[in-house]
Amino acid sequence: MTTPIYRTEHDLLGDRQVPTAAYYGVHTLRALENFNISGISIAAYPDLVRSLAQIKLAAAQANQELGLLDSERTEAIVKACREVIAGQFHDHFVVDVIQGGAGTSTNMNANEVIANRALEIMGHRRGEYLFLHPNEHVNMSQSTNDVYPTALKLATYVGIFRLVDAMAHLRFAFERKATEFADVLKMGRTQLQDAVPMTLGQEFSTYATMLGEDEERLKEAALLIREINLGATAIGTGINAHPDYAGLVCRRLVEVSGIPVVTAPNLIEATQDCGAFIQLSGVLKRVAAKLSKVCNDLRLLSSGPRAGFCEINLPARQAGSSIMPGKVNPVIPEVVNQIAFEVIGNDMTVTFAAEAGQLQLNAFEPIIAHSLFKSVLHLSRGCTTLADLCVDGITANRDTLRASVERSIGIVTALNPYIGYANATDVAAEAHATGKGVAEIVLARQLMNAEQLADVLRPEILTKPQMIPTRAA
């Protein structure tokens, strides 16, 4: 007997033909028709799919413990969820990440896939919901309004620490370069003008420190993400859930996910408040802005190779022009810059979406989810790419850097405590007017002798705080 191509499923709008091979059902089919928006399905974010399955598993176990769900259905749901957590059936999570309905289509998609797989485990066919129903059993004691934000928080929590690891990987790369360049003297600059000497190692250690600070800010944001509203059901009152369900399902979810989530003290507040997402998005924007600044510096310091700063060399990754032979561009910092621009825009989207919530629910969490997932994923990949394909291969143009210090007027600042501000100003003016070196003018004016000057202009003196001898009035 030939297996039919379609099976009939029913919802409040009527009957629809669902492909027999599909694990999803009629609600997902409606969403596929309604939300052809981004072309990106929720399966593109496997952390989200796994989080949904973890919630459904924890809910089934809690409902069984409370005597609400029989053991046969519980075991089938749990097994189906474990398969999804392991990476199976993700290609049946097909609804668009951008959707109306506050994430209802995503929750329905999860309910249907898990229900139909559980039906198979029980020996039934997909769509035979008389034996196990997506809403009655897989979604028992739940609402999209507590499942979806909880799944978003679980997935984001995992992503945060993946990003922290990627940032640490990049930080280590900068730390290695800081050590390698510790003895390379160069001119520091403020407002793109010569300032005072520093080492290239100090410059690179700054980038490492910036990343380390933001790793800590992300960990702080993760603490807010741990608070969930599972058990709130529709608006936070817990309607249709057992009085002990919220606490029990939270404990089960910790066991299943390994994430130390906690139940919010006020579930009505937690169901409508997107403050944790705004906080996280703001930290991601901070990371992006600072990372982009670092990339701007790398592009500027490597500009040239003959007519620019030419202080460092970035590893060549590809031909830079279809018309200019030999041209090589800083493509790795450029792509990280673009990631930063995207993350900053995503933060604006999250802000508007969070602000647009009304009364007891925010209907716009799908775009919040999409924005946060993109930001976390792209920043993670950007940090790894920058470390492996750029920073690890950076070399210093030592002679160029030393020469820039020797001819810079900026080193006169180091002489100010020894020759006085007025003399230092005159020396700087003469150097600028004549093109002579500062050291040459100081010696000619007999403001210092050669031995004194050489001692003051040592790298370890120029780049660190020092005890300055008292000058006679």
TIPA-596903 format. One record per residue (C-alpha): x, y, z; residue in three letters. Coordinates in steps of 0.001 Angstrom, whole numbers, plus 500000, padded with zeros to 6 digits. Example, Ala and Ser with C-alpha at 12.3 -4.5 7.8 and 13.67 -1.06 7.14 Angstrom:
residues 2
512300495500507800ALA 513670498940507140SER 
END
This chain:
residues 473
500000500000500000MET 501369503397498982THR 501922505863501815THR 499879509005501195PRO 501841512194500481ILE 499728514230502902TYR 497896513767506181ARG 494937515894507294THR 495291518021510418GLU 492778520383511977HIS 493030523698513794ASP 490554526458514664LEU 490649527724511062LEU 489819524347509541GLY 491508521352507918ASP 494851521469506133ARG 496978518964504297GLN 500361518491505979VAL 503152516537504262PRO 503207513031505683THR 506991513143506007ALA 506878516287508132ALA 507244516120511898TYR 505679519549512154TYR 501917520035511920GLY 499146522405510912VAL 500176525315513149HIS 503677525284511708THR 502227525054508206LEU 500179528203508818ARG 503294529992510056ALA 505243528961506961LEU 502543530585504856GLU 502254533706506968ASN 505882534530507728PHE 508014534296504622ASN 510177537132505902ILE 513870536519506440SER 514294533124504814GLY 516058532048508008ILE 514371529307509994SER 514712528852513744ILE 516861525802512958ALA 519600528311512074ALA 519935528817515835TYR 520450525281517201PRO 520908526602520740ASP 517316527859520593LEU 515990524528519293VAL 517861522618521995ARG 516570525027524627SER 512976524475523519LEU 513454520710523803ALA 515046521094527237GLN 512015523048528439ILE 509557520497527046LYS 511521517686528686LEU 511615519443532061ALA 507908520243531803ALA 507000516622531041ALA 508997515403534022GLN 507442518018536313ALA 503936517219535116ASN 504477513509535676GLN 505809514132539178GLU 502694516191539911LEU 500471513353538659GLY 499269515264535612LEU 500936513239532843LEU 501040509443532631ASP 504323507587532459SER 503929506295528868GLU 503438509742527382ARG 506117511219529640THR 508693508655528573GLU 507889509188524886ALA 508102512985525200ILE 511338512794527175VAL 512930510470524628LYS 511843512678521722ALA 513223515736523506CYS 516548514048524148ARG 516835513269520448GLU 516226516923519570VAL 518741518021522198ILE 521231515648520581ALA 520739517419517245GLY 518124515278515531GLN 515059516634513674PHE 516318520224513645HIS 515494520442509951ASP 511804520222510932HIS 512025523431512953PHE 511116525469509930VAL 509243528617510970VAL 510871531950510151ASP 512818533535512998VAL 510904536777512381ILE 507239536154513106GLN 504154537706514612GLY 502475536184517639GLY 505129536687520335ALA 506853533415519396GLY 503702531272519277THR 504719529765515939SER 508086528740517353THR 506484527118520387ASN 503883525348518222MET 506625524109515891ASN 508435522591518876ALA 505250521069520283ASN 504382519436516960GLU 507838518031516170VAL 508220516577519655ILE 504646515227519688ALA 504964513514516320ASN 508304511974517199ARG 506856510840520542ALA 503910509281518696LEU 506367507242516604GLU 508145506130519759ILE 504780504981521134MET 504086503001517934GLY 501659505446516305HIS 501766507490513126ARG 502505511175512903ARG 499348513192513276GLY 497512510639515439GLU 497066513212518173TYR 494337511188519897LEU 497163509294521597PHE 499483512230522333LEU 498645515834521515HIS 501077518742520895PRO 499083521167523019ASN 497387518906525546GLU 500495516934526483HIS 503762518438525128VAL 502605521949526038ASN 500968520963529334MET 501225523638532088SER 502864525988529588GLN 502215528988527392SER 504279530464524609THR 504563533451526902ASN 506735531598529387ASP 508285528972527089VAL 509612531327524426TYR 511399533871526669PRO 512815531046528769THR 514175529333525656ALA 515603532642524493LEU 517387533084527811LYS 518780529551527848LEU 520095529883524303ALA 521519533324524946THR 523230532173528132TYR 525067529466526180VAL 525984531981523498GLY 527321534492526017ILE 529914532087527332PHE 530833530973523841ARG 531495534642523090LEU 533500535034526311VAL 535698532135525186ASP 536183533712521748ALA 537090537047523321MET 539591535330525610ALA 541122533657522548HIS 541576537093520952LEU 542855538570524225ARG 545531535891524454PHE 546634536751520906ALA 547038540413521847PHE 548873539458525059GLU 551358537383523067ARG 552009540330520764LYS 552335542669523746ALA 555143540454525037THR 556763540173521613GLU 556719543951521094PHE 557639544947524664ALA 560957546507523590ASP 559730548238520419VAL 559745552001520986LEU 557253554120519037LYS 555404557413519227MET 552055557536520925GLY 549470559857519417ARG 546512561876520593THR 544079563354518076GLN 546334561818515378LEU 549157564146516440GLN 552486563080517934ASP 552216562858521711ALA 554868561036523745VAL 556789557795523279PRO 555454554406524276MET 556174550824523274THR 554247548847520728LEU 553857546252523459GLY 552041548785525632GLN 549737549566522724GLU 548848545915522203PHE 548476545221525920SER 545794547913525955THR 543732545918523474TYR 544060542819525639ALA 542920544731528715THR 539906546169526883MET 538781542686525938LEU 539315541345529444GLY 537133544067530925GLU 534282543245528574ASP 534535539535529269GLU 533622540430532849GLU 530754542697531732ARG 529300539812529706LEU 529468537493532698LYS 527579540093534712GLU 524901540305532004ALA 524585536519532108ALA 523489536730535750LEU 520358538643534688LEU 519668536190531868ILE 519421533351534411ARG 516095534635535772GLU 513192532918533975ILE 509391533098534031ASN 508676529419533314LEU 505479528563535176GLY 503985531971534522ALA 501841530554531672THR 499816533245529910ALA 500485536498531761ILE 502270535473534940GLY 499364534363537100THR 500180530682536526GLY 496706529813535259ILE 496333526162534153ASN 499473525168536072ALA 499761523309539383HIS 500761525539542352PRO 504017523596542718ASP 504778523487539014TYR 506942526638538654ALA 509436525648541310GLY 509539522028540220LEU 509980522697536500VAL 512768525161537257CYS 514661522530539220ARG 514146520007536434ARG 515340522538533852LEU 518546523134535793VAL 519171519381535760GLU 518436519058532049VAL 520279522144530788SER 523093522507533291GLY 522297526234533434ILE 521655527645536945PRO 518335529308536114VAL 516132530707538865VAL 512423531466538934THR 511649535185538908ALA 510136536422542181PRO 507267538133540341ASN 506131536153537313LEU 503729538833536083ILE 506574541335535972GLU 508956538824534436ALA 506526537971531625THR 506366541524530339GLN 509828542866531233ASP 512608542669528631CYS 515156544543530727GLY 517649541670530793ALA 517694541598527003PHE 518285545356526832ILE 521122545034529339GLN 522775542224527389LEU 522348544012524074SER 523976547101525546GLY 526982545079526670VAL 527227543519523207LEU 527183547024521746LYS 529978547991524128ARG 532035544993522999VAL 531363545832519368ALA 532279549503519669ALA 535562548788521441LYS 536448545946519088LEU 535770548206516109SER 538054550863517609LYS 540832548273517870VAL 540320547328514231CYS 540420550994513236ASN 543804551239514974ASP 545133548130513238LEU 544099549478509852ARG 545649552865510566LEU 548911551531512005LEU 549328549215509013SER 548390551831506416SER 550768552122503500GLY 552841550169502806PRO 554915553183501687ARG 552695556238502030ALA 550983555510505341GLY 551937554928508980PHE 553668551647508052CYS 554265550826511726GLU 552977547259511646ILE 552301544681508952ASN 549085542679508874LEU 549275539229507308PRO 548278539271503642ALA 545092537271503135ARG 543979537948499562GLN 544529540174496546ALA 543151543620497277GLY 542161544940493897SER 540929543870490500SER 542788546797488889ILE 545772547658491136MET 548395544876491027PRO 550091544083494307GLY 547550545849496484LYS 546657544061499730VAL 543857545300501975ASN 543237544864505731PRO 540239542625505054VAL 540111540917508443ILE 539815544111510507PRO 537353545377507902GLU 535015542435508337VAL 535134542825512125VAL 534304546518511716ASN 531213545498509760GLN 530182543023512445ILE 530392545879514931ALA 528173548078512786PHE 525606545274512661GLU 525697544712516426VAL 525194548416517108ILE 522168548348514794GLY 520880545199516477ASN 521026547000519805ASP 518733549677518441MET 516323546976517256THR 516323545309520681VAL 515725548665522354THR 512747549539520175PHE 511290546034520456ALA 511592546021524240ALA 510039549476524492GLU 507128548452522266ALA 505759545900524710GLY 502245546610525952GLN 500585545692529216LEU 501236542073530266GLN 503295540831527305LEU 505934541873524819ASN 504904540587521392ALA 508230541405519790PHE 510588538946521408GLU 511190537102518100PRO 513070540093516679ILE 514860540499520015ILE 515927536852519774ALA 517056537168516167HIS 519030540337516941SER 520745538939520031LEU 521595535620518397PHE 523136537378515393LYS 525155539697517591SER 526507536937519806VAL 527261534577516926LEU 528917537143514675HIS 530975538679517480LEU 532187535199518455SER 533218534376514933ARG 534703537837514468GLY 536928537528517541CYS 538204534123516453THR 538792535312512901THR 540640538426514033LEU 542880536410516354ALA 543721533584513968ASP 543867535372510631LEU 545238538743511687CYS 546677539359515150VAL 548757536176515326ASP 550560537184512121GLY 551232540857512866ILE 554861541999512602THR 556461545290513614ALA 558441547627511385ASN 561010548272514110ARG 563271550610512165ASP 560352552753511045THR 559029552978514578LEU 562412553915516067ARG 563029556531513395ALA 559650558129514050SER 560568558562517705VAL 563964560044516922GLU 562597562624514522ARG 559459563411516486SER 559030566730518233ILE 556927564856520776GLY 559950563611522714ILE 560534567155523911VAL 557803566445526479THR 560143563956528139ALA 562750566716528474LEU 560347569227529996ASN 561166568266533631PRO 564891568660532907TYR 565081571815530781ILE 561849573551531758GLY 558639574230529865TYR 559848577502528268ALA 563043575960526915ASN 561138572888525780ALA 558670575101523909THR 561508576953522148ASP 563172573674521202VAL 559895572333519792ALA 559330575507517772ALA 562841575395516301GLU 562547571711515483ALA 559260572314513711HIS 560600575308511775ALA 563938573837510752THR 563333570127510576GLY 566185569500512993LYS 565967566828515635GLY 565069567683519216VAL 568220566059520575ALA 570373568009518138GLU 568880571341519222ILE 569105570526522938VAL 572796569738522603LEU 573465572789520483ALA 571824575016523078ARG 573791573229525820GLN 570587572579527754LEU 571814569066528513MET 575003567170527772ASN 575086564076525576ALA 575280561662528501GLU 572315563233530281GLN 570281563282527083LEU 571025559661526228ALA 570010558600529728ASP 566682560435529592VAL 565820559146526116LEU 566160555470527026ARG 562949553466526281PRO 562524552457529917GLU 562652556134530910ILE 560401557368528113LEU 557613554868528646THR 557203554639532428LYS 556722556925535425PRO 560102558056536840GLN 561443560023539792MET 562359563404538315ILE 565324565272539858PRO 564508568699541273THR 565633571555539009ARG 567146574710540392ALA 564835577691540170ALA 
END
